[in-house]
Amino acid sequence: MTFPDPAEVLPHSPPAVLVERVLAFDGDTVVCLARIGADSPFVSDGRAPALVALEMAAQAAAMLPQRGDGTVGPLRSGYLVRVRDVTLSRADLPAGAALVVTARRTDATGPLGVFAVDVRLDGEPVLAGTLATMRAHGGP
């Protein structure tokens, strides 16, 4: 499967688009490369709060196919509606560092999606937990 550029799919504008590309996809799991750019408003003295990894995880989840035919396309607005059992393993992240973000859909009912998420820097855990998203009424 070929994935579009995340900037074409995610309802954000740079520098808020953190996911750069999809590295792997297997059914309900997507693995993405993400980065916090030096121009991000979250960056101070070359570092950003590790909590920004939660947004990376939500963006990775948005890259999973939403349509019955398995395609990813421009998404309508959606919302992060629940965050559960999140563990942060560090306080901050270096700007520009490549992070590997995994989102695995564990449940989907109508517009609600539940995802197990994992964010790693150099193979070391940054964030792990569960999040739920809700596509806005009328979304794909």
TASULUR-V230096 format. One record per residue. N is the residue number from 1. RES is the residue in one letter. PHI is phi in whole degrees, 0 to 359 (none if undefined). PSI is psi in radians with two decimals (none if undefined). OMEGA is omega in degrees with one decimal (none if undefined). Layout:
# TASULUR-V230096
n={N N}
res={RES RES}
phi={PHI PHI}
psi={PSI PSI}
omega={OMEGA OMEGA}
This chain:
# TASULUR-V230096
n={1 2 3 4 5 6 7 8 9 10 11 12 13 14 15 16 17 18 19 20 21 22 23 24 25 26 27 28 29 30 31 32 33 34 35 36 37 38 39 40 41 42 43 44 45 46 47 48 49 50 51 52 53 54 55 56 57 58 59 60 61 62 63 64 65 66 67 68 69 70 71 72 73 74 75 76 77 78 79 80 81 82 83 84 85 86 87 88 89 90 91 92 93 94 95 96 97 98 99 100 101 102 103 104 105 106 107 108 109 110 111 112 113 114 115 116 117 118 119 120 121 122 123 124 125 126 127 128 129 130 131 132 133 134 135 136 137 138 139 140}
res={M T F P D P A E V L P H S P P A V L V E R V L A F D G D T V V C L A R I G A D S P F V S D G R A P A L V A L E M A A Q A A A M L P Q R G D G T V G P L R S G Y L V R V R D V T L S R A D L P A G A A L V V T A R R T D A T G P L G V F A V D V R L D G E P V L A G T L A T M R A H G G P}
phi={none 260 259 287 300 306 296 274 258 283 276 230 243 301 269 284 282 260 280 269 192 272 267 205 215 213 65 260 235 231 240 234 260 226 209 261 291 298 272 293 294 279 274 221 54 79 225 230 300 298 298 300 299 295 294 301 296 295 293 297 300 293 279 292 306 253 255 300 274 83 270 253 218 306 264 280 306 220 224 278 251 203 231 224 51 276 241 257 261 206 274 212 228 284 299 85 288 278 245 257 242 245 233 239 290 254 198 210 227 58 278 268 233 243 225 273 234 212 236 228 239 52 81 266 296 247 214 216 167 231 226 235 237 231 287 296 310 89 290 295}
psi={2.40 2.25 2.51 2.92 2.26 -0.56 -0.38 -0.34 -0.74 2.48 0.82 2.88 2.65 2.51 0.24 -0.29 1.96 -0.52 2.18 -0.67 2.83 2.24 -0.62 2.66 2.34 1.58 -1.82 0.25 2.36 2.46 2.22 2.76 2.28 2.74 2.55 1.97 2.68 -0.39 0.07 2.44 -0.23 -0.27 2.29 2.23 0.66 0.16 2.69 2.66 2.44 -0.36 -0.35 -0.41 -0.45 -0.70 -0.66 -0.77 -0.73 -0.69 -0.68 -0.75 -0.64 -0.34 -0.19 2.50 2.31 -0.19 2.73 -0.48 0.08 0.09 2.69 2.34 -3.12 2.24 2.57 2.99 2.51 2.97 2.47 1.99 -0.26 2.44 2.25 2.52 0.72 2.32 2.17 2.27 -0.02 2.85 -0.57 3.01 2.52 2.36 2.45 -0.20 2.51 2.20 2.52 2.15 2.20 2.29 2.19 2.07 2.13 -0.29 2.57 2.10 1.92 -2.26 -0.06 2.30 2.42 2.36 2.36 2.26 2.64 2.28 2.31 2.54 2.09 0.67 -0.15 2.46 2.43 -0.85 2.48 2.54 -2.82 2.42 2.72 2.45 2.70 2.10 2.45 2.66 2.29 0.01 2.88 none}
omega={176.3 179.9 176.6 174.6 -179.6 178.8 177.7 -175.1 -174.3 -177.7 179.7 172.6 176.8 7.9 -177.1 176.2 -176.6 179.3 -179.2 -179.3 176.0 178.4 -178.1 178.3 178.7 178.9 -177.3 180.0 176.2 176.5 -175.6 170.5 180.0 -178.8 171.1 -178.2 178.7 -179.9 179.7 176.4 177.8 -175.2 174.2 -178.5 175.2 -178.2 177.6 176.9 -179.3 179.2 175.8 177.3 176.9 176.1 175.7 -179.5 178.7 178.1 176.8 178.4 179.2 179.4 177.2 178.6 -177.9 -174.7 -179.4 -179.6 176.4 -178.8 174.2 177.9 178.6 -177.4 169.9 -178.2 175.3 -174.9 170.1 -172.3 179.4 174.1 -175.0 172.2 -179.5 175.4 172.5 -176.2 179.2 -176.1 -176.6 -177.8 177.4 175.8 176.8 -179.2 177.4 176.6 177.5 -174.9 177.7 174.5 179.6 178.7 -179.6 179.2 175.4 177.8 -177.6 -178.0 -178.4 175.0 178.1 -172.9 166.9 -175.0 -179.0 177.5 -177.8 175.2 -177.4 178.1 -179.0 -179.1 173.6 -177.3 172.5 178.1 -179.4 175.0 176.9 178.3 178.4 173.1 179.0 178.3 179.1 -180.0 -179.1 none}
